[in-house]
Amino acid sequence: MPWTQDYAALGGSLGLTALAVSIPIVFLFWALAVKGMKGYVAGLITLAISIVDVILVYKMPVTLALSATAYGMLYGLWPIAWIVITAVYLYNLTVVSGQFDIIKSSIASISDDRRLQALIVAFCFGAFLEGAAGFGAPVAITGALLIGLGFDPIKAAGLCLIANTAPVAFGAIGAPIITAGAVTGMGDFVISQAVGRQLPFLSVIIPLYLVVLMAGWKSAKEVMPAILVTGFSFAVAQWWSANYLGAYLPDIISSLFSLVCTTVFLKFWKPKTIWRFPHERGTKEPEVKKYTGGQIAKAWSPFVILTVMVTIWGTPSFKTFILDKLHLVLKFSWPGLDGMIYKAAPIVAKPAVYEAIFKWDFLSAGGTAILIAAIISTFILGIKPSTAVKVFGDTLKQLMYPVINISAVLGFAYLANYSGLSYTLGLFFASTGAFFPVLSPVLGWLGVFLTGSDTSANALFGKLQQVTAEQLGMNPVLTVAANSSGGVVGKMISPQSIAVAAAATTLVGRESELFKFTVKHSLAMLAAVIVIICLQAYVVPGMIPVIADAAAFLH
């Protein structure tokens, strides 16, 4: 029998209902921020609490609650986890083949000035790794690399956490934006465009912010030309790729473009003095191993192939060919859910069925493009098939708990949507009126702090952002994008991010120091994002596209 959502189920009170259904979110905050529970454990318990909560509060049938949860968990595995697994697999192949050492050396040889190394490694290379793999890899790798170059562990980890801000929204080949597009039904392209008109303002600032933080304003002025080249080249490429290519490639393109621009610039410009940390002065710089141009090109080739493959896969014409011409997609109604739930007023004018159609599009999925790039790379890098298979197995083991966490959070997100939880909270937040553009990025910031992932935060709050905006008569694309843009500045203080950074930089047990190092910078950048969102909401609303504009652009 069909079931209709009731957004004020407790005595007709929206506020009381919102309070009751916020229990799982409050628990998740407590579990991670206070209890320090592991992410996947907190995610699974939160999911269990959510199922009980919606059954008791909304009187949602148990079979519907379980079916919606399973539907979301499967989406967490496909296509989100598939993207993450294949991206990390490609990175792991470069490590096993020994080519990653050449990549590191090619970066370290560009300059022996610590300020410039921070720009190249923490900002440019970190952004590249965020785009290719994400989920902790950028901070772990760049932090360890900076320590190898001579950075103090706390400074190395802290700088990499702060640098890993601008690229987070497009991390892991666009996983956060893809998730936002899925849970809201907007599609990822229009959200990519909107985020691409928000984050570039932050991207310009972060390189300067990093150098001032590590060396002071006076020292930063000495390398201002390099800072401007790094920041503006990244921001311009991020804006262009996000608006014209979509969600998959902005990190890859902007990081490589910034890295190339900075490297070329440093061939013709050098700072007057070589800056080192106080404890290094008077010591000799370790010699960097030199490699030929051919060796460097070979080392970087997997990521060049990745860029080409993902570009092809991201084009609408390719997807149309695979899905509509060849019909290589499996679609089916999700059992026990499709057609069984109705949305109600004021979300819709009259009761409307809430569809649940699962789509398995193996060949056209972004993760498959990455897998093909990885397979091609094994031949170029001379990796034996047996080794490649073993690396894939090791990658699955490595990502077992992150995948469980992603699946659990997506299960909660879909349950929140199908039960009406997202709509209840959205209607409640709509009462904030003109204040909501301030609250919108804060929700994203809180989501990433709680989950450690912009992907998970978009799954948690994406629908809520959309519903609230629609209730207030605002452009929902702005608020959904604000969730992702606000979320990126919460990454540096997420318990998961800090744990990864500490583990990679010999700081286990000193996590609180890292948190103190980053928290004030996180709040400062959140304030900057809030200003951007408020300006786009009330001063220059035309900056943000609407869904109809994006659809016209694609066709």
Order of alpha helices (4+ residues) and beta strands (2+ residues): beta-alpha-alpha-alpha-alpha-alpha-alpha-alpha-alpha-alpha-alpha-alpha-alpha-alpha-alpha-alpha-alpha-alpha-alpha-beta-beta-beta-beta-alpha-alpha-alpha-alpha-alpha-alpha-alpha-alpha-alpha-alpha
